[in-house]
Amino acid sequence: MSALYELPVFGLALTLTIYLLSLGLYHRFGRPGLLSPVLVTVLGVAAVLQLTGMPYALYMDQVALLTLLLGPATVALALPLLRNGAALASSAGAVAAALVIGGVVSIAVTVGAMVGFGADEAMLRAALPRSVTSPVGLTIAETLGASVPMAVVLTLISGTLGAVIGPGLLTLVRVRDERARGFAIGMTSHGIGTSRVLDESTTSGGWSSAAMVLNALAMTLVLPLVAQLVTA
């Protein structure tokens, strides 16, 4: 088995294969949040690594190309802002208020839950970027000195829960405006949630993408300060 996973292309081929299969399942079953291709791929790769005994460090070396592409992916996040710039500017006050209130609540819930459950400092640092889209969240986790794998897991959990529960919860509290629904999901559930609300409408998807980017920019500035305060 070691001869197989030591092939230089094994990790990359494994990741792409599982992702393409999970993408097909995702669309076949109506794009449910629990079958998010990102989540299924992470679980699938983790299962293979566990079964084969492949070292995580070796796997990361083999998928270095994918890690490198996180940079361009981060830059591409600016596109939703360009596409929805006029609409966002016309609602600048509401957008700013939603960012501030949503950010404060998100951080307060994260810190409160971690402290309430007795989590240590390392877990708290890894949990802080949970509502930030993965390319930016990984960078923030490294800046905070947090465990990147743990931060990825918590981000996926946050995104999946938001994608599964968020739309129904918003309907329950009678939030029907497509812009508000998209913005709320984008702030809390980043890319996984955004892919879910795209099923509702392109308007919701666009506002969700924009919220995801704006939240990432804000959290990049705020979370290092929060980490210093709560772990001092």
N, C-alpha and C positions, 0 to 999 in steps of 0.2 A: 504493500500500500504506500509506503514511503517513497518508493520509486515513482509512483504516479503523482503524488502531490508535490514532489520536488521538481517536477517539470516547470520551467519558467512561466508557461502560459496557463498553468492549471487554475490558479486563483482567478485570473481574469475571465477565462472561459467558464468557470463555475458560476461566477457572479452574473455574467451576461446571460447564460443559459437559464438560470433560475429566474432572473428578472423578466425575460421574454415569456417564459411559461406563466409566470404569475400575472403578467400584463394581459395575456390571453384569458386567463381565468377571471380576472377582474372585470373585463368587458363582457365576458360570456354570462356572468351572474348578475349583471346590472350595476356594476361599479359600487358594491357595498364597501363601507369604510374598513371593515375587518379584513377585507381582501386587498387592501392597498398594496400595490406592487412593491413599494419600498419596505413595508412591514414584512410581507411574505418573503422577500429576498433576504432580509436580515435574518429571519428565523431559519430559512432554508440553509443559508451559508453557515450559520452557527451550528446547525444540526450536523452538517457535513464535516465541519472542523472537529466537532466532538467525536463523531463516529470514526474518523480517520486518524485522529490524534495529531492533525496538522498544527504546528505552532502558529499562534496568532501573528507573531512578528514576521514569519515567513509569508503568510497570506498577505499582510500589508505590503511587503516588498513586491509581491507579484501583482498587486492592483495599484501600484504607484501611479500608473497612467490615469486611473479614475480619480485618484486623489488630486493629481495635478489639474484635472479638468474642473475641480471645484472653484478655482480662480475665475475662469471665464463664466462659469455658471453664476457666480456671485455678481459679476458685472452685468450679466444679462437680466438680473432682477430689476434693473432700472427701467426696463422696457414698459412695465405696467404703469409706472409713474408718467412716462411720456405719453402713453396712449390715453390715460385718464386724467392728464394734468388739468385740463380746463374744468372738468367736472369737480375735481378735488378743490381747485381754487375757488370755485363758486360756493363751495360749502366749507371754506377754510376754518371757520369758527367751530362748526360741529366736528370736523375731522380732528382738530387740535384737542378739543375737549374729550373726544372718544379715545384718542391716543393717551392722554394724561390719565384719565380715569381708569381706562383699561390696563394701562401699565402699572399703576399703583395697586390696583386690585390683584393683578397677576402676581406681582412680587410679594404682596402681603400674604396671599394664599399660599404661595410656595414656601416662604420663610416660616409662616405659621404652622403649616403642615409638617415641615421638616423638624422644627423645634418641638412641636407637640408629640411627634413620634420618637423623639430622642435621637434623631439622626446626628451623626458626627459632622465635623466641619467639612470633610472631604465630600460627603454626600450632599451637603447643602450647596457647596460650590458647583457640583455637577448638576444640581437641579435648577439652579438659577436661569440658565439659558433655555429651559424646556419649551418656552413659547416662541422661540426664535427659529426661523427656518434653518435647516441643517448646515448649509455652507457657511453661514455667518455664525451660527451657534457653535460650531466646532472651533472656529477662531476665538470666539469669546471664552469657551471652555479652556482653551490653551492659555489665554491671557490670565484667566483666574487661577491657573495652576490646578485645574480640575481634571478628573479622569475622563478622557475623551470617549472611550467606549461606554462608560456609564452615562455620560451626557447624551450620547446618541440614543441609548435605550430609553431614557426618560423623555427625550424629545419625541421619539416614535410613539410612546405610550400617550403622551399629551395630544399629539396630532391625531392619533387613531380615535381616542375617546371623543375629541372634539368633532371629528368627522361623523362618528356614529351617533352621538347624542345631541350635538349642537343644533342641527337643523330642526329636529323635533322639539327641542327645548324652546327655540326661538318661535316656532309655531304655537307652542303651548302658551307663551306669554304674549302672543298676538303681535309679534314683530313681522310685518308683511312687506315692508319696504325692501326692495331687492338690494339697494345700496347698503342699508343698515345690516341686513342679514349677511351680505358678503363681507362687509368690513369687520363684523364681530367674529366671523369664522376665521378670517385671515389673520386677525390679531392673536387668536388663541390656538389655532390649529395649523397654521402655516401651510406648507405645500399639500399635505394630505387632505386637510380640510378644504383647501381651494379646489382641488380636483373634484371633491364631492359637490360643492355648491355650483360648479360649472354645469352640473346636471340640471340645476334649477333654471339658470339663465346665464347668458354671456355677461349681463350687467352685474349680477352677483359675483361671477367669477372674476371680472375685471376689478371690482372694488375689493374683493378678497385678496387678489394679487397685490394691489396697491397698499392695502393695510399690512400685508406681510412684509413688504419692503420698508414701509415707514416705521413699523414696529422694530424691525431689525436694526435700522439706523439709530433709533432712539435707545434701544437696549445696549447697543455697542458703547454708547456714551455713559449710560446710567449704571449698568450692572457692575463694572469694576468698582464704582463708588459704593454701591450697595454691599458688595462682597467685603469691602474694607470695614464697613460699619457693623455688619452682622457677625463677622468673624474676629473682630478686634478683641 
